[in-house]
Structure formats: C-alpha cells, structure tokens
Amino acid sequence: MAEVKTYIAVDLGAESGRVMLGSVSADKLTLEEVHRFSNGPVEENGTLRWDFEGLLSEIKTGIGKAAKQAGGDIAGIGVDSWGVDFGLLDADGRLIEKPYHYRDSRTNEMMDKAFELMSKREIYENTGIQFMQLNSLYQVLAMRLANHEALAKTKQLIFIGDLFSYFLCGEAFGEYSLASTSQMMDMKTGQWSKPIFDKLSLPIEIMPDIVETGTVVGQLTEPIAQELGCNRIPVIATASHDTASAVAAVPAEENKKWAYLSSGTWSLMGVEVPHAIVNDKTFQYEFTNEGGVDNTIRLLKNIMGLWLVQECRRQWQRDGTELSYPEMTDMAQKAEPFARHLEVDYSGFLAPGDMPERINSYLAETGQEPIDDKGQMIRVILESLALKYRVVMERLEDITGQNIDCLHIVGGGIQNELLCQFTANAIGKKVVAGPIEATASGNLLIQAKAAGQIKNLAELRKIIRNSFELKEYQPKEASLWDEQYKKVNK
C-alpha cells in the first residue's frame, strides 16, 4: 500500500486565513479545514498595518488543532501568503513594528520618486516585474526617503509568509516565489538586483538569503512545540507566495496550451514559461515575471479582481444592508447587460473605502450615468473584469506567439459561476474551473514533493486532477461580447 503522509498548510489571504490538514498518497490529496480566521488592515496612527501578533496567535491555534487531530504524525508545515509586504527585525530578532499593509498610502507618488533615481525601463530590465505602487521596492524606498526610524534599526527584512515561518522555526529566509514579487530581484538570476539597491540607495544587507521552493528550512522551535503540544514538525519553504502555490495546483495536462487565472481579491492571469521574458512587449503591456515551482516563471498580469465586489459589500453592510455573495451574484444576473463599463485597474479603486461612491465618481468622470441599483453595480464589475481578462489573454498570446486553448481558473473566485461564464464568453475559449482550494492544495503538495513523495510538477498536477471535481464553461453569446469588447477597447 502506498505511503500516506500528512502535512499542515497555513494559507493567509488578505481577507481571511486558514489552517488546512492534508493527507497525500501516491495519487490523491484529501484536505480538511481545521481553523479559519478573519484578516484585514488595522489602522495605527494614520497608517494601515497588519495585526501580526493576532495572526500569529491564530496560526498557532490552528497548528495546535491540526496536530491534535492528526495524532502528532505530521511530515511538514508550510506557510503561504500574499506578496510584497514584509516585516522588519532588529538585531535581537524581534519584530520592530507591525508590518505595513500594501494599500497604505505612503507609497503614493513613490514610483515617480523611483524613476528620478533609475529609469522605468532600467528598473524593468533589472527585475521584469509589473509596476504597481504597492511593490516592496516602493515600500522600502518610502521608508528610506522618510528616514523611517524602523528602517535604521533593521537587521533583517523578511517577507510576510516567511516571517510567520521565522517565528515558528527561528530560521530567516526568503523563499524564491515570494521574494520575486518584490521588484527587487533580478528574475534572470533569481538573486537580489544589486543595481536596484545601488541606484535607489537601499540597504541590500538586510535582505534575506533566497531559498529554493520546497526547501526544508528548519523545524518548530522547542518552545513553540511545547506550547502547541506537538512534535518539532519540519517547517518547509513551500511556494510562500499564494499565487505560486495556486498555479502549481492548476490541473493542466502536459503539452497543452493553457493559461491560468487565480481568482480572488486579486485576479492574477498568466502562463507558465521556462525563463523570464523581459522585452519591449512585456514592458509595454506591463507584465510581470514571478518565480514558480521547479524553476518556472509565472508570466502574468495583476488585475484588481473581486476586491471591487468585496468593498461594495462592506460598504453596503456599513449602510445597514446585509447581502451574501450568492445574493449579490443573483441580483447581478437579473440586471441589464453592458449598462456601463469600468477600467477595473483604475488607481482610485486601490484603497479601502466607499467603493460604490468611487465607482459612481469614476462613471461621472468617464461620461457615464451613475448606478443606483446594487445588482446592476455588481454586474458591471463582473462584466468589466471578464472584458479585462480578454485584453490580458490577447496580450499573452501576442507575447508568447501561441494561441491559448483553455483558461484554468482556480481559487475562491470560481464560486462566482456568473463570472466564470462571463469570462468564457469574453475570451471566446473554454474555461475549466477548479479547484477552489488551489493555494492550500499547492502548498501541501509542494511539501510532499520536498518530502520525496512527488517527483515533479506534472505528477503534482495529476494528483490535483484525481482529487477534485472540475467544471467546464463554454463560450456563449460570442457576438454580443465581441461587440462590447470592441466598443470599450477602441
């Protein structure tokens, strides 16, 4: 009988976190959520931060529950998180302050400051990363230009997912996929870009050593193991960037021409390539090259995603109207098609706040009528997202010179079946949705690969196909969507 091993995945999202228990055999993964907790920005002296201590406490609670449930026989723990954010440690290894949230306003105008020191093209040539003001590069530059006291005290910078691993095992490291989101790494070499640090006068000495995805970095410290009532479980540098873990779990078959869309708060859409593609087209289209599993590169575009829907829901809750996501989607389905159009990546949508008001302000600025109906607003968001996906799909095909046959959508966003169907309609291609738990699944199976249970990425993806039910969407109403696409992309 094939050996079965059990692993713990700590999966941290910008809206919630969870601790998952996974069992891996030769051909199947089973997973179970043992602990879930909410997450979000906290305000502190006019800044947006992450409640690191609160999150760490929830993570330890979840690990303790999982260890108890598994009976103590656990082969590994891996932590994944969103990208770009980081914590700063002092010479004694203590966290100096709560980590900043990537939506904090201190990076406003910071890209322009960076371009005064190093040209935009030169930064791109050295990193291959999409320009977004939330990138780690502009966060660190903002601290340096403000003579931030915490930066002066910093001995070590650690990215957010790996920071939690550090407080579990005591080992500081920078996992390749998570570090690659920073716009401080040369994606051609997989190491920190010295020209970036030199030109922007940033302290390269505080950056962590980069480790390969799937490295066993340590084990739970004795005090942590005692606190949680478990063994000193190995801590594995899984694909610490949640999207890298999710892309590893895309159930694609080898030798097929496919793209992926990791759908959640953010939409990340791209293809898997063997080497970074840094050229005129990727610069013009502002595509990013991020690290993947087995030395692959995720050539992708970051898109605002379901953040717009989430923020609308939160505002309506503040206004006294409670709506579930299924209720909102049902309302959207009944609303008028193509009533308005949004550029979903408009910078005014980035920060938390009254999203319905911001959307109506955008509509007014672009000569469109405001929206009063909630279902209509959600439909406009979903249609606009789907049309944005077509723009990105066409650019991916232009960059790679290949026609893509199928789009795999993974992550929590696949629960919005209306968006999945809109996406198939907009791109004119088959959409395969699933699994929902792609990030946790990828996290767990990368750990299994590190433990020697899985040989390679192809074998990992075969296990995903064996383990989850997938749903296909075929394009409908092609002429209507083509007409709308041409209308909004004149």
N, C-alpha and C positions, 0 to 999 in steps of 0.2 A: 504493500500500500504506500502511495506517495506521501512524503512527509508534509505535514501541515504545520505552519508556523504562524504565530500571532504577533501583530505589530500595533502600535498606537500612532495615529495621525492627529496632530494638533493643527487644525485648519482655521486660520484667522482671516476674516473678511472685514471690510470697512463698516459693515452694518451688524455683523454677528460673528461669533466664533464658536467652534465646537470641537469636541474631542471624540474621535472615532476609533473603534476597535475593529481591526480587520484580520481575517484568517485567510491565508494564502496556501493553496495546494498547487499541484502541477498544472492544473488547467482552469482553476476558478478562484475568484475572490468573493468572500462574503464580508459585509461590513455592517456595523451597528453603531448608531449614535448613542454615546453614553452620557454626554454632558453638552449643553448648549447655553450660551450666554450672549447678552447684547453687547454691542460695541458702538462707538461713535465718538465724535470730538467732544472735548471738555474745554470750557473757556477758563483761562487763567491770566489775569492782568492784561486783558485785551488781546490775548493770543489764543490760537486753537492748538490743543495738545491731545496726546493720547494718555489715558489713565493706565500707565504701565503697571503700577503695583496692583491695581484692581484686576487687570487682565492676567497678570502672572498668578494671582491668587486663584482665579477661575481655572486657569490651565492646570495648576497643581491639584485642584479639586477633581478635575476631570481625569487626570492621570491616576489619581488615587482610586477613583471609582472603577476605571478600566482595569487596573492591576488587580483589584479585588475580584472583579467579575471574571477575569481570565485565570484566576488562581495562581498568579505570580509567574507563570511561564510566558514571558514576553521577550521577543527577539530584538525589538528595537522601538525607538521613539523618534519621530521626525516632525519638525515644525515648519509650516509654510505660512506665508503672509503676503499682503500687498507689497508693492515695490516702493522704492525711492526714500522712504522715511528711515530714520536711524536714531540711535541713542549714543550719548557721549559718556565715556567712563573716565574717571580720574586715575591718578597713579596707584590708588589702592583698589582699583577695580569696581568702584561704586558708581552708580548712575548719578550724574551731576544734576540733571533736571528731567522733568517729564519730556519725552520726545515730542517734537513739533508734529502737527498734523499737516499733510501735504496741501490742504486747502487754506492754510494760514496765509494771511495777506502779505507777509513780509517779503515774499518773492515777487510781488507786483513790480513791474518795470525792471526786474533783475536781469532778464535776458538781454535787454538793451545795454545794461551795465557790462555784462559779459562780452558783448560784441564790440565794446570800446577797447577791450583788452586783447581780444582774439576774434578774428572774423568768424562770422557764422559758418562759412564754408570750411574754414580751417578746423573749427570745433567738430563739424560733422565728419570731416575726413579722418579725424583722430578718434572718433567714437562710433560713428554710424548710428547714432541714436536720434529719434524724433525730438523736436524741440517742443518742450512743454515747461511752463514756468515752475511746475511742481517738482521737476527733476532734482535729484540730490545735489547736482552741480550748483544750481542756483540757490538752494537752501544753504549750502556751506558758504557760498560767496556772499550771501546776505549777512551771515553771521560775521564773516571776515570784515566786510565793509562797515558794519556797525560796531566793530571792536567788541563783539559779544564776549562777556566775561566767561561764559561756559566754554567757549572755544579755546580760550587761553589756558584753561585748566585741563584740557582734554589730552589724555594719554592714548586713548583708543576710540575710534568710531566703529560701531557695529550696526549693520542693517537690521531692521526691526524683527524679522523672523529669527535670524541668527542671534539676536540679542536675548530672546527668550531662551534659546538653546544654551547660551552662555550662562544664564542664571540657573539653568538646570544642571549643567555638567562642569561649569568652570573653565571651559575652553573657548577662547576667542578665535573666530574665523569669519571669512567672507565667502559663502557658497557662491559658486560661479553664476548661476542664473539670477540670483537676487542682486548680486553686485553689478551685474550687467545692466540693470535698469537705471543706474546712477547717472549716466552720461559722463562718467569719469574713467571708464575702462576703454582701452583700445580693443575693439571687438575682433580685430585681425590677429591679435596676440593673446587675448584673454588675460591681460595684465593691466595694471593701472597705467594711464597715459601720462607719462612724465611731462610732455609739452603742455597738457591741460593744466596741471598743477603749477608748472613754472610760469606760464603766461598769466594765470589768474591769481598767482601768489597764494596758493592754497597749500596746507601742510600735508604732504604725501606721507609723512612719517606716522600719522595717526591712522592710516588706512589698514584694514585687516589683511592678513595673508589669504589669498584666494585658494579655495579648495575645490576639487572636482565634485560634481554632483554624485551623490552616492558614497561619500566618504564617511567611514565611522570615525567621528571626531572625539569621542570620549564615552563616559557613562555617567549616570546620575551621581552627584556627589553623595557622600555618606550621609550628611545631614538631611539632604532632600529625600533620599531613600528612606531614612528613618521617619521623617515627617509624614511621608506618604504611605508608609507601611509596606514597602515593596523592595525587591532586589535592586541592585545597582544596574539598571537596564541600560544597554548601549544606546547612545544618542547618535543618530545618523543625520548627516547633512543631506537630506532629501533634496529635491528641487525646491529650495526655500521660497522661490517666487511662485505664488499660487498659480499664475498662468502657465508657468513651465510645467508644474505638476499636472495641470489640466490638459495641456497639449500632449503630454506623454500618454494620457489616458484617452486620447482620441481613437475611436475604434476603427481606424482606417486600415485597409489592406495594403500590403506592399505592391509597388508598381502601379498604383492608381494615381490619377491626377486629382488631388483634393486640396481643399483649403479648410481652415478651421475658424470658428468663431466662439470664443469663450465669452459667454453672455451672463452678465450680472450687473452690478453697479457700473462697471465699465464694460464696454464691448472691445475685445481685442481680436482683430481679424487678420489672418495671415496665412503663410505657407511655411513649411519646414524645408530648409536648404542646408547644404553641407558647409557652406562658407558664407561669411558676411558679404553682402552686396552693397557696396558704397560707390555710387556713381552719380552721374547727372540726374538720372530719372529718380533714384531713391531720394536724392536731395530735394529735387523739385517737388515731389509728392510727399515729402517729409515722412518717409517710412523709417521704421526702427529695426535694428538688428540686436536681438537679445539672445542670451545663452539658453540652450536647450539641453536635453538629455543625450548622452552618447556623443558629445561634441557637435551636436547640431546647432543651427542658428534658427531662431524664430524671426523671420522677416514679417513684420506686422505693422498695423496701424492701430493706435489707441483712439477709441471713439467714446464719447461721453456716456453712452449706454443707458441703462434703466435708472440711473441717478435722477433723471428728469421726472420719471414716474414716482420714484420714491419720495422726492422732495415735494411733489404735488400732494401726495398722500399725507405727508407730515403736516403740511400747511392746512389742509382741509381738516385734519384732526385738531389742530390748534384752533380752528374756526368752529369746532363743535360737530363736524360731520365725520363719523367713523365709516370707512369703506375698506373692505378687504381687497387684495389684489384681484381675485377672481371676479368680484363685483365690479371693479373698475374696468376689467377687460370685457365683461359682458356689456357694460354701458358703451364702451368704445365700439364694440361690434355693431351696435344698433345706430351709431352716429353716421353722419354724412361722409362719404368717401372724399378724400382730397380737398377738404374745405380750406385748408391753409397748409403752409409748409415752413418748417424750421431748419435752420442750419444748426444741427444738434451740438456742434463743437464751438458754438459762439461763446466767447470768453465770459460773457455776462452770466452764463449758466453754471460756472465752475464752483462758486462759493455756496455754502448753505444759506437758506433764506426763503423768502416768499416766492417760490418758483412760478405759480400761476400768474402773479403780478409781473414777474420778469418776462415770462413768455408773452404776455399781452403787450408789454413795453417793446419787446422785440418785434412783434407783429405791427405795432404802430410805426416803428422806425422803418420797417420794410414795406409800408404802404398796404398792409393787410388789416382786416377788421379784427377787433378783439374777440375772444371766446368767453362766453358766459357758462356754457354747458360743460360739466365735468367730463362726461363721456366723450364729448367732441374734442376736448383738450387732450385726453389720453390717446384717442385715435390719431390725432395729428402728430403726437410724439412718435407713436409706433410706426406710422407710415413714413415719417421723416427718417427714422432710424433705418428702416428697410431700404429706402432710396439711397441713404448714405452707404449702406453695405454694397449696393451695386457700384457706386463710384469706386469704392476700395477694391472690389472684385475686378473691375475692368483695369485698374491700375496694377494690380498684382499680375494679371495676365500680360500686361504691357511690359512690366519689368522683367518677368521670367521668360517671356516669349512662348508661353504654353497656355493652351485652353484648359481651364479647370472644369472637371466634370461634375463635381459634387462638393457641397459645403457641409461639413460636420459642425453642428452646434452642440456645445457641451455647457454644463453649469446650470445654475438655478434658473436662468432666463428661459430655459426650454419649457418651463411650466406655463409660460405665456404662449399658448398654442396659436393665438391670433398673430403674434409677432413672428412666429416660425413660418406660418403660412404667408404672411406679408413678405417675408424675406425670400421665400421660394418664388413668389410672384414677381418681386422686384428684380432679382438676379437672373430669373429665367433658367434656373438649374434645380436639380434635385437637392433637397435638404434632408439630412439624416440627423435626428435629434437624440441625444443621449450619450453618456449617462448624466443625470443631474449631479451626482456626487463625483464629478470628474476629478476635481482637485484632490479630495481626500483619497480617491482611488489611486491616482497617480502617485501621491505621497507614499501610500502604503506599498505599492508595487515597486517603486524605486528602492525602498528599504529592502524589499525581498530580493531585488537584484543585487543590492550591496551585500546581502547575506548569502548570495550564491544560489538562490532558488530559481532565479530567472537569468537567462543568458544575455538577452539583448532586448532592444525596443520592440522589434517585431513580435517576439514571444510575449512581451508585456501586453501589447495591443490585442493579441489573440485571446489572452485571458479576459480582457475587457469585453470582447465580443461574446465570449462564452458566458459572461456573468450578468449582463444587463440586457433588458429589452429595449430595442431602439425603435423609433417611429420615423417613417418617411413622409415627406411633404413634396408633392409635385406642383410645378408652377400652374397657376390659373390666371385667367383674365389678363393674358400677356399684353394685348393691345392697349388696354386701359393703363397698365403700369408703364408701358413704353412711352405712351403719350405724356403721362405725368412726369416721367424721368426727363424727357426732352424739354418739357416746359420749365422745370426748375433747374436745369443744367444747360441753359442757353449759352 
